[in-house]
Amino acid sequence: MRSSAAISAKLPRRAGAPELAKRLGIPIPEPGPDPAQRVRERILERAGPALLAPRDAESRKRLEELVSEAVAEEFPGLLPSQRKALEAEIRDDILGYGPVQALLDDPEVTEVMVNGPDDVWYEKGGVLRRAEGVRFRSEAHVRAVAERMVASAGRRVDESCPLCDARLPDGSRVNVVLPPVAVRGVCITVRKFRKALDAEALLENGTVTQEALGFLAACVRAKLNIVVSGGTGTGKTTLLNVLSSFVPPDERIVTVEDAAELQLQQPHVVPLEARPPNPDGRGEITIRTLVRNALRMRPDRIIVGECRGAEALDMLQAMNTGHEGSMTTVHANSARDCIERVVTMALMAQEGLSERAVREQVASAFHVIVQLERARDGRRRVCEICEVTRLGPGKAGVAPLFALEGEELGRTGREPAFAARLAEGGRLR
């Protein structure tokens, strides 16, 4: 069979295809020994712009047929397995996200990381692995796929704006960093959208015990303010989803997120999502703006996907002014660190409040902090459930109610100050 280089050398490039490919965000390499290059150009010429942005199953099926036809015409001598692999590669380039599409399609893969054309990693079962055999053709190919990912969310990434956060059509979150910020080349990180786990799933995988989950459910129903704390990838949003499932269906819930991930099932939910500035630097809608606006929407509860800045002050004030039962997540390594981080973020609002005043608000607003950790084997689990206490004027502390004893999460024996509030409805287990 003819070599890839010989095949490519015999096939002249037709005018118009590269320009069309660039406009559509489909990666077409420069002339070289790529056996699929000629097929890509043939499909571009036959399909046209309309078909290359298929919005329905029929258009997609027709495009897949074009791929099969073009491969059969250009490479009649390929073995069935070779033809199938080539067709899959081209389909992924045109309809998907190139070499990483198979990883994105794998339901067990939770994150995909591209550090360079031949440096691709993924997380599966909580363990980071190198994707052997997954390679891009060039740095330009990586960039073309990155640009296509963010374009699907109406965003752009270029030299003037080398950092970009976006959400893929399936809900997955993608972050792109371009050179020179990314020193070694274009960097892509995709955190895949996962169907929200329910309470039973968390019990089965050991994230939390039945007793601890029952306690947290009682806290939610009693309208205590809860903060879910933990490091990156510890499952904060997953747990927040499960806790929110215990909110009664007759309450109005307003959710505020940077990128919509919460999947609440109650009938009266109003989701709000932040918006980055447009290419001209205008039109930004911040989390803080949305939290403030949520207060005007007559919420029974406000759920903030993550407090990471000055919005922490607005969240504290909401919890202290009648919006009980609100919840949020915070990046922190311990329950004590969670309080310190919230204080720091609230002071970033520069509203003229003293640190002592902010700590007073924390002691009044927060009732429970749920701390998550990621074990060495990749398992995500609740390692501590703490009550937030007032240690004195301007001082907030934490008192563990549940803690890990070896590998088991158990009660510490401490009675929470809000026990009567839980027991009023016979909810305390």
FENRAPE-V806562 format. One record per helix or strand of 3 or more residues. SS is the DSSP state (A for helix, B for strand). FROM is the first residue (numbers start at 1). TO is the last residue. If there is no record, write none. Layout:
SS/FROM/TO
SS/FROM/TO
This chain:
A/4/10
A/17/24
A/37/51
A/57/74
A/80/95
A/98/105
B/109/116
B/119/124
B/127/130
A/139/151
B/163/167
B/173/177
B/187/191
A/199/204
A/210/221
B/226/230
A/236/244
B/253/257
B/269/273
A/287/294
B/301/304
A/311/319
B/327/331
A/335/347
A/355/365
B/368/374
B/380/392
B/395/405
B/408/411
A/419/423
